Each structure stands twice: as C-alpha cells, then as structure tokens.
C-alpha cells in the first residue's frame, strides 16, 4: 500500500497539528503538506511544506487550494477550519477536481450552525440545553451561555447572569449569537468522537477538563447513556461521517450542546487511546477499509503536552 499524499488546511492551528501527527503515526512515509493564511510556522514542525492561501471567503481561494493539491499530487485534501469547510460545502470543488475528505455538505450546513444543530437534535429526541436566538432570550431564562451562532473553540463565549448584561449582549451581538441554558456542574463536560462507515459505528466518550479554552486532560469513560445518544445521532448521518459531540452531565441528565462536523484538536489524544478516527477516515475514503473493532480503555487518562521550536532566520 503506497503511503498517501495528504494536504491539510489550517496548518498553523491546533486541529491540523493533531491531525498531522496522528496521520504521520498511522501512515509511515506519508507525504503531509499544509496550507495556512499566516505563513509556514509553526506548521512546519509537523508538515513537510506549508503553502500560503488566501482567506476562505476570497474568490481565489478554491483555485489556490486546487493548485497546491495539484502541485503535491495530493490523494486527499482535509479541510479542518470552519470557514474553509463552509466555503467548500457551498462549492465542493467539483470544478477544481479537489479530492476532499470532509463530511457531506448537508452535515456541514447543519452542524456549523449552532442553532440549526440544536433544532435538529431536538427533533431527533436528543436532550439539549434550551437554545434560542439571543434576541429571543429574556430575563426569565437566566443564567445563560451566550455564544456565536457559528465558529469554534471558546471565542465569543460569555456566561450571563443578570438582566442588565443580557440586554447589553442583545444590543451588541444581535442575531449573530445564540443563548443556551447554562448547565452548571463540576467536572461534567464530555467530548465524544463518532466515526461511521459502511454500517460500522465507533464511539469514544472522554470526560474532559479545559486549559486555556482547549482540552488539557481527559479520562476515558464508557457510559451507556452516552453510547445510546451517539447511536441516535449516527442514525441521522450519512453512511460515512466523522463528528465530535460536546455534552454535559448534570445528575442523570446528558445534554448535547454542540456538534463539530470535523476532526478536532483532540484527534491525537484519541489516537493515543486507540480511537484513530483520522486514520480510519483516510483508509475508508482511499481503500474502503472498515474501522477495526474498538474497546474504549476505560479509566485511561490522556494529557496534552507542550513543546517549543526555535526558528533561525
């Protein structure tokens, strides 16, 4: 089997870094290139080359991405940033013959929009925190988590507890944000990865603790309630899909508050624990391989570590 040639976008970010390291471990000898807005560092620590691309909303973006993919003879292009996923979902690259590895456009359109996500989950019978447009929230709904309707990570999140602050948020952020019921409980957040291909479903549930807005450590658990939730979500997805589900446990309640329709920055943390969704997705796409059996190593802990690189000019 020839090692794949893979182009990953957002090369200087945490998601691309995790994906590249997982793929390098999974496919020795693989050729890994990256693209980014901001030059070649620090992406060059994990990619052989990093090429510059314009913003995803620029008219020339798809053509530039296609040119880089052609130059490296890419077998796959993996977009990992949400602006690029949104752009390529609207124009999947058929005119440029891009070999894209991403979720189906209908999955991206649904889960890149947090309000649409909440509405779809509610229709599917999944427990969610009460979610509404920020402009529709009232003092009776407090306390609330305010977040952008689109976007990832912890940017733009705010806990609002007073009517005065709610009014200010509504005036400042208008229809570009949502208000979610605030679920308050200690050590209660889970990040769960779901990978589906050819009728096979694989799930891992990880209780996590954040550090600087990112998952700093996690413990792998196997609650049957979460697996039931993931199976229900998977029933509404295409035959092949890879998503990251965020939920909180409050007592006996497991409430899903977000779904990321892409690989996430915990890809390498999962990879270390044997849940190799980046690898499985590539193998499914290139060779139609089924994901192998997976038993979560319950109780195992995974920690994010840090490193530095000196670049001499």
C-alpha positions, -999 to +999 in steps of 0.1 A: +000+000+000+016+033-011+018+059+016-008+086+010-001+122+000-024+144+021-029+182+022-043+196+055-056+231+058-052+254+088-017+241+092-007+265+120-036+256+142-042+231+169-065+209+149-042+205+119-013+199+143-031+170+159-044+155+126-009+157+111+007+139+140-020+112+140-016+106+103+022+105+104+019+079+131-007+059+112+009+060+078+047+059+080+062+076+049+031+096+042+037+130+025+019+156+045+016+192+033-003+221+049-019+253+040-024+284+061-031+321+060-002+331+082+030+317+067+047+284+073+054+284+111+047+267+134+030+243+109+064+233+095+071+214+128+047+187+116+043+193+078+069+189+051+057+221+035+032+248+043+018+269+015+000+302+019-036+305+009-060+335+009-090+337+032-116+311+026-141+339+016-118+352-011-128+345-047-094+330-055-093+306-025-106+274-042-083+278-072-053+284-050-061+253-029-066+232-060-032+244-074-014+233-042-032+200-043-021+195-079+015+205-072+018+179-045-003+153-064-025+150-033-046+119-028-067+138-002-073+173+009-086+176+045-101+209+054-102+215+092-111+251+098-148+261+099-146+290+073-129+266+048-154+239+055-183+263+050-168+276+017-161+241+003-195+229+014-211+256-006-188+249-035-174+213-030-146+219-055-160+199-084-148+225-108-113+221-094-114+183-090-103+186-053-101+152-036-118+165-005-121+144+027-149+161+047-184+154+059-213+157+034-225+193+027-258+187+045-239+176+076-216+206+075-245+230+068-264+217+098-237+214+124-217+246+115-248+265+127-253+260+164-290+270+163-297+246+134-278+219+154-300+224+185-332+223+164-321+191+146-311+174+179-344+183+195-363+168+165-342+137+169-352+133+205-318+142+219-317+161+252-303+196+247-300+227+268-328+251+259-314+271+229-328+301+212-315+332+192-300+357+216-326+382+205-354+359+218-339+354+253-354+370+284-345+376+320-366+345+329-341+323+310-311+334+331-284+322+337-274+317+301-243+308+280-240+332+251-221+320+221-216+329+184-240+311+161-211+299+140-174+294+150-154+270+171-134+270+203-140+293+233-140+326+213-171+347+219-184+327+249-199+345+278-219+335+309-247+360+315-264+361+349-281+395+351-309+411+330-287+442+325-259+422+310-283+403+288-297+435+274-262+448+266-253+415+248-285+417+228-277+452+217-241+444+210-244+410+193-279+409+179-288+380+156-253+366+153-254+348+186-275+322+205-284+319+241-283+284+257-295+272+291-264+272+314-257+237+326-237+241+358-220+210+374-184+203+384-163+181+362-192+174+340-181+180+304-176+153+278-161+154+244-172+124+223-160+113+189-182+094+165-170+077+133-193+058+110-185+039+078-202+010+060-227+003+088-199+002+114-201+028+143-173+036+166-176+059+196-153+071+224-165+092+253-140+113+273-147+134+303-125+165+298-110+194+316-102+226+297-070+246+299-069+279+281-100+270+262-086+237+250-089+202+263-059+198+287-067+164+300-093+137+298-104+104+313-119+078+290-153+066+302-180+043+287-214+055+300-242+035+283-263+067+282-237+084+260-234+055+236-272+055+232-271+092+224-243+087+199-262+059+182-293+081+179-272+109+164-255+085+140-289+073+127-294+108+112-260+109+095-248+096+061-232+062+057-198+077+063-194+106+088-169+118+115-182+143+141-172+155+175-201+158+201-199+180+231-222+174+261-226+180+298-238+156+325-260+172+352-271+145+376-286+117+354-291+141+325-267+140+295-274+171+274-257+177+240-248+214+235-227+213+203-216+191+174-184+198+154-187+183+119-149+178+115-119+163+132-110+181+164-079+192+183-082+161+205-076+138+174-041+129+186-053+124+222-079+099+209-054+084+186-031+076+216-061+058+232-067+037+201-096+056+187-079+065+154-107+083+135-083+104+114-066+072+102-099+053+098-115+081+077-085+082+053-085+044+050-122+043+044-120+070+017-089+057-001-093+019+002-129+015+016-115-001+047-139-008+076-128+006+110-114-021+132-131-032+164-126-008+193-130-012+230-125+020+250-097+018+276-120+029+304-101+048+331-072+057+309-061+093+312-047+114+283-028+147+289-020+174+264+017+183+265+036+213+251+067+219+231+087+247+216+107+252+184+134+278+176+134+290+140+166+308+130+162+333+101 
